[in-house]
Amino acid sequence: MNWSVDDNWDEDDAAPPSIDELKAGIERVDDLLGILAAAATGKDPSTRAYSDCRRLLNPLLIRLGVKTPFRWNTLDEWTAFSKTRWGTYAERRAYVDKITEEVRGALQDRVDELERGDLPSEIDELGELADELLSDPSGIRVELARIPGLLSTDLGAAVAKAKNLVEATAKAVLRDQNQEAHDYSFDKLVNASLRALDLNPEPSGKSPQAEAMRLLKQLTSFVGTLRNNYGDGHGMVQALSSVEPRHARLVVRAALMWCHYVLDTLQDLDTD
């Protein structure tokens, strides 16, 4: 999105808009599309409706740091501007379509980000932790770099890379603990990396530590199962079912959670 940020905006001035506010803003943009297009043809849409939409929408854009294109205080100003700038209705309508679609897209992008959660920040945080702790985090970095784009373009591949991320982290931990990463299966590799950190991958009892380890086991089992059912990477007898975006994001988050816990544990060992 090629959209300009308001130079006078300060993110500390107001709280970020909620999803409901953003969706209401999208409705106002759609209203403005009709109002401006009608005015550009010489029709007489409601001046009050234009003022109300602009009054509600512009503060929202300021809170997002987006410079509003709806800079005309009245419809008469817009009509005079558009007729001076463009000679035909088609040209005026194309401009209205362009500016409203850009604003609508900016609002919808933010809605999508909020509904997905802040995965980019989680990915960046794990990468920084890997850089800090590991002698060679490149294998982890490769997988982290691939995941964000694949979540938008190829969900099956994103699921596969989530499993690769767990494997890369497990191997990096084994290497830093001076242990070999043999040609293990996924489950054996995960268990070996946990043992290298003095963690019991198959605990008994009901202590908080045991419950945490069982949760870790469930996370990797979930990642492995979804990878086998939906991810790419192996030749298949038949086509795999498609994975829904929310499930793909859940697999990625499960992988990130496991990797973060393992690296946090490695950090604690290095501190002791």
C-alpha positions as a Markdown table, in Angstrom:
| # | Residue | x | y | z |
|---|---|---|---|---|
| 1 | Met | 0.0 | 0.0 | 0.0 |
| 2 | Asn | 1.5 | 3.3 | -1.2 |
| 3 | Trp | -0.2 | 5.5 | 1.4 |
| 4 | Ser | 1.3 | 8.5 | 3.1 |
| 5 | Val | 1.6 | 8.9 | 6.8 |
| 6 | Asp | 0.6 | 12.1 | 8.5 |
| 7 | Asp | 3.8 | 13.9 | 9.5 |
| 8 | Asn | 2.0 | 15.5 | 12.4 |
| 9 | Trp | 0.7 | 12.3 | 13.9 |
| 10 | Asp | 2.1 | 11.1 | 17.2 |
| 11 | Glu | 1.3 | 7.5 | 18.1 |
| 12 | Asp | 1.2 | 8.5 | 21.8 |
| 13 | Asp | -1.6 | 11.0 | 21.2 |
| 14 | Ala | -4.4 | 8.4 | 21.0 |
| 15 | Ala | -5.0 | 4.7 | 21.6 |
| 16 | Pro | -4.9 | 2.5 | 18.4 |
| 17 | Pro | -8.4 | 2.0 | 16.8 |
| 18 | Ser | -10.3 | -1.2 | 17.7 |
| 19 | Ile | -11.6 | -3.6 | 15.1 |
| 20 | Asp | -15.1 | -2.3 | 15.5 |
| 21 | Glu | -13.9 | 1.3 | 14.9 |
| 22 | Leu | -11.9 | 0.2 | 11.8 |
| 23 | Lys | -14.9 | -1.6 | 10.3 |
| 24 | Ala | -17.1 | 1.4 | 11.0 |
| 25 | Gly | -14.5 | 3.5 | 9.2 |
| 26 | Ile | -14.7 | 1.2 | 6.2 |
| 27 | Glu | -18.4 | 1.8 | 6.0 |
| 28 | Arg | -17.8 | 5.6 | 6.1 |
| 29 | Val | -15.4 | 5.2 | 3.2 |
| 30 | Asp | -18.0 | 3.4 | 1.2 |
| 31 | Asp | -20.5 | 6.2 | 2.0 |
| 32 | Leu | -18.0 | 8.8 | 0.8 |
| 33 | Leu | -17.4 | 6.9 | -2.4 |
| 34 | Gly | -21.1 | 7.3 | -3.3 |
| 35 | Ile | -21.3 | 10.9 | -2.1 |
| 36 | Leu | -18.2 | 12.2 | -4.0 |
| 37 | Ala | -19.1 | 10.3 | -7.1 |
| 38 | Ala | -22.6 | 11.8 | -7.2 |
| 39 | Ala | -21.3 | 15.3 | -6.5 |
| 40 | Ala | -18.8 | 15.0 | -9.4 |
| 41 | Thr | -21.7 | 14.5 | -11.8 |
| 42 | Gly | -23.5 | 17.6 | -10.7 |
| 43 | Lys | -26.0 | 15.7 | -8.5 |
| 44 | Asp | -26.8 | 17.2 | -5.1 |
| 45 | Pro | -26.0 | 14.6 | -2.4 |
| 46 | Ser | -26.4 | 15.4 | 1.2 |
| 47 | Thr | -23.9 | 18.0 | 2.4 |
| 48 | Arg | -24.7 | 16.9 | 5.9 |
| 49 | Ala | -23.9 | 13.3 | 5.1 |
| 50 | Tyr | -20.5 | 14.3 | 3.6 |
| 51 | Ser | -19.6 | 16.4 | 6.7 |
| 52 | Asp | -20.7 | 13.6 | 9.1 |
| 53 | Cys | -18.6 | 10.9 | 7.3 |
| 54 | Arg | -15.6 | 13.2 | 7.1 |
| 55 | Arg | -15.9 | 14.2 | 10.8 |
| 56 | Leu | -16.0 | 10.5 | 11.8 |
| 57 | Leu | -13.4 | 9.2 | 9.4 |
| 58 | Asn | -10.6 | 11.7 | 9.5 |
| 59 | Pro | -9.8 | 11.4 | 13.2 |
| 60 | Leu | -9.6 | 7.6 | 12.8 |
| 61 | Leu | -7.1 | 8.0 | 9.9 |
| 62 | Ile | -5.1 | 10.4 | 12.1 |
| 63 | Arg | -4.9 | 7.7 | 14.8 |
| 64 | Leu | -3.6 | 5.3 | 12.2 |
| 65 | Gly | -1.0 | 7.8 | 11.0 |
| 66 | Val | -2.7 | 7.9 | 7.5 |
| 67 | Lys | -3.0 | 11.2 | 5.8 |
| 68 | Thr | -6.6 | 11.7 | 4.7 |
| 69 | Pro | -7.3 | 12.4 | 1.0 |
| 70 | Phe | -10.7 | 13.8 | 2.0 |
| 71 | Arg | -9.4 | 17.3 | 2.4 |
| 72 | Trp | -12.3 | 19.3 | 1.0 |
| 73 | Asn | -14.3 | 21.0 | 3.8 |
| 74 | Thr | -17.5 | 21.1 | 1.7 |
| 75 | Leu | -18.9 | 19.3 | -1.3 |
| 76 | Asp | -18.8 | 22.5 | -3.3 |
| 77 | Glu | -15.0 | 22.6 | -2.8 |
| 78 | Trp | -14.8 | 19.0 | -4.1 |
| 79 | Thr | -17.0 | 19.7 | -7.1 |
| 80 | Ala | -15.0 | 22.8 | -8.1 |
| 81 | Phe | -11.7 | 20.9 | -7.6 |
| 82 | Ser | -12.8 | 17.9 | -9.6 |
| 83 | Lys | -14.3 | 19.8 | -12.5 |
| 84 | Thr | -11.2 | 22.0 | -12.8 |
| 85 | Arg | -8.8 | 19.0 | -12.6 |
| 86 | Trp | -10.7 | 16.5 | -14.9 |
| 87 | Gly | -12.9 | 17.2 | -17.8 |
| 88 | Thr | -15.0 | 14.1 | -17.8 |
| 89 | Tyr | -17.1 | 12.2 | -15.3 |
| 90 | Ala | -15.2 | 9.0 | -16.0 |
| 91 | Glu | -11.9 | 10.7 | -15.0 |
| 92 | Arg | -13.5 | 12.2 | -11.8 |
| 93 | Arg | -15.0 | 8.8 | -10.9 |
| 94 | Ala | -11.7 | 7.0 | -11.4 |
| 95 | Tyr | -10.0 | 9.4 | -9.0 |
| 96 | Val | -12.7 | 8.9 | -6.4 |
| 97 | Asp | -12.4 | 5.1 | -6.8 |
| 98 | Lys | -8.6 | 5.4 | -6.4 |
| 99 | Ile | -8.6 | 7.4 | -3.2 |
| 100 | Thr | -11.4 | 5.5 | -1.5 |
| 101 | Glu | -9.9 | 2.1 | -2.4 |
| 102 | Glu | -6.5 | 3.2 | -0.9 |
| 103 | Val | -8.1 | 4.3 | 2.3 |
| 104 | Arg | -10.4 | 1.3 | 2.5 |
| 105 | Gly | -7.3 | -1.0 | 1.9 |
| 106 | Ala | -5.4 | 0.7 | 4.7 |
| 107 | Leu | -8.2 | 0.2 | 7.1 |
| 108 | Gln | -8.8 | -3.4 | 6.0 |
| 109 | Asp | -5.1 | -4.2 | 6.3 |
| 110 | Arg | -5.2 | -3.1 | 9.9 |
| 111 | Val | -8.3 | -5.2 | 10.6 |
| 112 | Asp | -6.6 | -8.2 | 9.2 |
| 113 | Glu | -3.5 | -7.6 | 11.3 |
| 114 | Leu | -5.6 | -7.4 | 14.5 |
| 115 | Glu | -7.6 | -10.5 | 13.7 |
| 116 | Arg | -4.4 | -12.4 | 12.9 |
| 117 | Gly | -2.5 | -11.2 | 15.9 |
| 118 | Asp | 1.0 | -9.8 | 15.8 |
| 119 | Leu | 2.8 | -12.8 | 14.2 |
| 120 | Pro | 5.5 | -10.6 | 12.6 |
| 121 | Ser | 6.6 | -9.4 | 16.0 |
| 122 | Glu | 6.6 | -12.9 | 17.4 |
| 123 | Ile | 8.8 | -14.1 | 14.5 |
| 124 | Asp | 11.2 | -11.1 | 14.9 |
| 125 | Glu | 11.5 | -11.8 | 18.7 |
| 126 | Leu | 12.4 | -15.4 | 18.1 |
| 127 | Gly | 15.0 | -14.5 | 15.5 |
| 128 | Glu | 16.6 | -12.0 | 17.9 |
| 129 | Leu | 16.7 | -14.6 | 20.7 |
| 130 | Ala | 18.3 | -17.1 | 18.3 |
| 131 | Asp | 20.9 | -14.6 | 17.3 |
| 132 | Glu | 21.7 | -13.8 | 20.9 |
| 133 | Leu | 22.1 | -17.4 | 22.1 |
| 134 | Leu | 23.2 | -19.7 | 19.3 |
| 135 | Ser | 26.6 | -20.0 | 17.6 |
| 136 | Asp | 24.9 | -20.4 | 14.3 |
| 137 | Pro | 21.2 | -19.3 | 14.0 |
| 138 | Ser | 21.2 | -19.3 | 10.2 |
| 139 | Gly | 19.0 | -22.5 | 9.9 |
| 140 | Ile | 16.3 | -20.9 | 12.1 |
| 141 | Arg | 16.6 | -17.6 | 10.4 |
| 142 | Val | 16.0 | -19.2 | 7.0 |
| 143 | Glu | 12.7 | -20.7 | 8.2 |
| 144 | Leu | 11.6 | -17.6 | 9.9 |
| 145 | Ala | 12.2 | -15.5 | 6.8 |
| 146 | Arg | 10.0 | -17.8 | 4.7 |
| 147 | Ile | 6.9 | -18.1 | 7.0 |
| 148 | Pro | 5.4 | -14.6 | 6.8 |
| 149 | Gly | 5.1 | -14.6 | 3.0 |
| 150 | Leu | 3.9 | -18.1 | 2.8 |
| 151 | Leu | 1.0 | -17.3 | 5.2 |
| 152 | Ser | -0.2 | -15.0 | 2.5 |
| 153 | Thr | 0.5 | -17.1 | -0.6 |
| 154 | Asp | 0.8 | -20.8 | 0.3 |
| 155 | Leu | -0.7 | -22.1 | 3.5 |
| 156 | Gly | 0.4 | -25.7 | 3.0 |
| 157 | Ala | 4.0 | -24.5 | 2.6 |
| 158 | Ala | 3.7 | -22.3 | 5.7 |
| 159 | Val | 2.6 | -25.4 | 7.7 |
| 160 | Ala | 5.6 | -27.3 | 6.4 |
| 161 | Lys | 8.0 | -24.5 | 7.3 |
| 162 | Ala | 6.6 | -24.4 | 10.8 |
| 163 | Lys | 7.7 | -28.0 | 11.3 |
| 164 | Asn | 11.1 | -27.1 | 9.7 |
| 165 | Leu | 11.4 | -24.3 | 12.2 |
| 166 | Val | 11.0 | -26.8 | 15.1 |
| 167 | Glu | 13.6 | -29.1 | 13.5 |
| 168 | Ala | 16.0 | -26.3 | 12.9 |
| 169 | Thr | 15.7 | -25.1 | 16.5 |
| 170 | Ala | 16.2 | -28.6 | 17.9 |
| 171 | Lys | 19.3 | -29.2 | 15.7 |
| 172 | Ala | 20.8 | -25.8 | 16.7 |
| 173 | Val | 20.3 | -26.6 | 20.4 |
| 174 | Leu | 21.9 | -30.0 | 20.0 |
| 175 | Arg | 24.9 | -28.5 | 18.3 |
| 176 | Asp | 25.3 | -25.8 | 20.9 |
| 177 | Gln | 25.1 | -28.5 | 23.6 |
| 178 | Asn | 27.9 | -30.4 | 21.8 |
| 179 | Gln | 25.6 | -33.2 | 20.8 |
| 180 | Glu | 25.1 | -34.7 | 17.4 |
| 181 | Ala | 21.8 | -34.3 | 15.5 |
| 182 | His | 21.5 | -37.8 | 14.2 |
| 183 | Asp | 19.2 | -38.7 | 11.4 |
| 184 | Tyr | 16.3 | -38.8 | 13.8 |
| 185 | Ser | 12.6 | -38.8 | 13.1 |
| 186 | Phe | 10.8 | -35.6 | 14.0 |
| 187 | Asp | 9.7 | -36.9 | 17.4 |
| 188 | Lys | 13.1 | -38.3 | 18.3 |
| 189 | Leu | 14.8 | -35.1 | 17.3 |
| 190 | Val | 12.5 | -33.1 | 19.5 |
| 191 | Asn | 13.0 | -35.4 | 22.5 |
| 192 | Ala | 16.8 | -35.4 | 22.0 |
| 193 | Ser | 16.9 | -31.6 | 22.1 |
| 194 | Leu | 14.9 | -31.5 | 25.2 |
| 195 | Arg | 17.1 | -34.0 | 27.0 |
| 196 | Ala | 20.1 | -31.9 | 25.9 |
| 197 | Leu | 18.6 | -29.1 | 28.0 |
| 198 | Asp | 18.0 | -31.4 | 31.0 |
| 199 | Leu | 14.3 | -31.6 | 30.3 |
| 200 | Asn | 12.3 | -34.8 | 30.5 |
| 201 | Pro | 10.2 | -35.1 | 27.3 |
| 202 | Glu | 8.0 | -37.8 | 28.9 |
| 203 | Pro | 7.4 | -36.7 | 32.5 |
| 204 | Ser | 5.1 | -38.3 | 35.0 |
| 205 | Gly | 3.3 | -36.6 | 37.9 |
| 206 | Lys | 1.3 | -33.4 | 38.1 |
| 207 | Ser | 3.9 | -30.8 | 38.9 |
| 208 | Pro | 4.0 | -27.5 | 36.9 |
| 209 | Gln | 7.2 | -28.7 | 35.2 |
| 210 | Ala | 5.6 | -32.0 | 34.2 |
| 211 | Glu | 2.5 | -30.2 | 32.9 |
| 212 | Ala | 4.6 | -27.8 | 30.9 |
| 213 | Met | 6.5 | -30.7 | 29.3 |
| 214 | Arg | 3.3 | -32.4 | 28.4 |
| 215 | Leu | 2.1 | -29.2 | 26.7 |
| 216 | Leu | 5.3 | -29.0 | 24.8 |
| 217 | Lys | 4.8 | -32.5 | 23.6 |
| 218 | Gln | 1.3 | -31.7 | 22.5 |
| 219 | Leu | 2.5 | -28.7 | 20.6 |
| 220 | Thr | 5.1 | -30.6 | 18.5 |
| 221 | Ser | 2.6 | -33.5 | 18.0 |
| 222 | Phe | 0.1 | -30.9 | 16.6 |
| 223 | Val | 2.7 | -29.3 | 14.3 |
| 224 | Gly | 3.8 | -32.8 | 13.0 |
| 225 | Thr | 0.2 | -34.0 | 12.5 |
| 226 | Leu | -0.9 | -30.8 | 10.6 |
| 227 | Arg | 2.3 | -30.9 | 8.6 |
| 228 | Asn | 1.6 | -34.5 | 7.5 |
| 229 | Asn | -2.1 | -33.8 | 6.7 |
| 230 | Tyr | -1.8 | -30.4 | 5.1 |
| 231 | Gly | 1.8 | -29.4 | 4.5 |
| 232 | Asp | 3.8 | -29.7 | 1.4 |
| 233 | Gly | 7.3 | -31.3 | 1.0 |
| 234 | His | 6.6 | -35.0 | 0.4 |
| 235 | Gly | 5.3 | -36.8 | -2.6 |
| 236 | Met | 1.7 | -37.8 | -1.9 |
| 237 | Val | -0.4 | -40.6 | -3.2 |
| 238 | Gln | -3.3 | -38.1 | -3.5 |
| 239 | Ala | -3.8 | -34.4 | -3.1 |
| 240 | Leu | -3.9 | -33.0 | 0.4 |
| 241 | Ser | -6.9 | -31.2 | 1.7 |
| 242 | Ser | -6.5 | -27.5 | 1.9 |
| 243 | Val | -5.7 | -25.9 | 5.2 |
| 244 | Glu | -7.7 | -22.9 | 6.5 |
| 245 | Pro | -5.7 | -19.7 | 7.2 |
| 246 | Arg | -6.6 | -19.8 | 10.9 |
| 247 | His | -5.3 | -23.4 | 11.2 |
| 248 | Ala | -2.1 | -22.4 | 9.4 |
| 249 | Arg | -1.5 | -19.5 | 11.8 |
| 250 | Leu | -2.2 | -21.8 | 14.7 |
| 251 | Val | 0.5 | -24.3 | 13.5 |
| 252 | Val | 3.0 | -21.4 | 13.1 |
| 253 | Arg | 2.2 | -20.1 | 16.6 |
| 254 | Ala | 2.6 | -23.6 | 18.1 |
| 255 | Ala | 6.0 | -23.9 | 16.5 |
| 256 | Leu | 7.0 | -20.5 | 17.7 |
| 257 | Met | 5.9 | -21.2 | 21.2 |
| 258 | Trp | 7.9 | -24.5 | 21.3 |
| 259 | Cys | 11.0 | -22.8 | 19.9 |
| 260 | His | 10.8 | -19.9 | 22.2 |
| 261 | Tyr | 10.5 | -22.1 | 25.3 |
| 262 | Val | 13.5 | -24.2 | 24.2 |
| 263 | Leu | 15.6 | -21.1 | 23.6 |
| 264 | Asp | 14.5 | -19.6 | 26.9 |
| 265 | Thr | 15.6 | -22.8 | 28.6 |
| 266 | Leu | 19.0 | -22.6 | 26.9 |
| 267 | Gln | 19.4 | -19.0 | 28.0 |
| 268 | Asp | 18.6 | -20.1 | 31.6 |
| 269 | Leu | 21.3 | -22.8 | 31.4 |
| 270 | Asp | 23.8 | -20.3 | 30.1 |
| 271 | Thr | 23.1 | -18.0 | 32.9 |
| 272 | Asp | 23.5 | -20.6 | 35.6 |
